[in-house]
Amino acid sequence: MRIFVNDESREAPEGCSLAAALSTVGVQDARGWAVAVNEEIVPAESWETLELETDDSVLLVQATQGG
């Protein structure tokens, strides 16, 4: 199935969890990351159980330090 990660089209297996999709783009740990699926924030404790569907849009935002 096709999903979008930060507006980039990617292929994922049917029934893919959000956690599995995130690991394919290098996000292994929730620290410092905010994730939204279809414009709704997803808490890190739900990443394993949330199943993505075709054409879902995943937005990743990484916190940075500085000012």
Buried (B, 14 or more C-beta within 10 A) or exposed (E): BEBBBEEEEBEBEEEBBBBBBBEEEEBEEBEEBBBEBEEEEBEBEBBEEBEBEEEBBBBBEEEEEEE
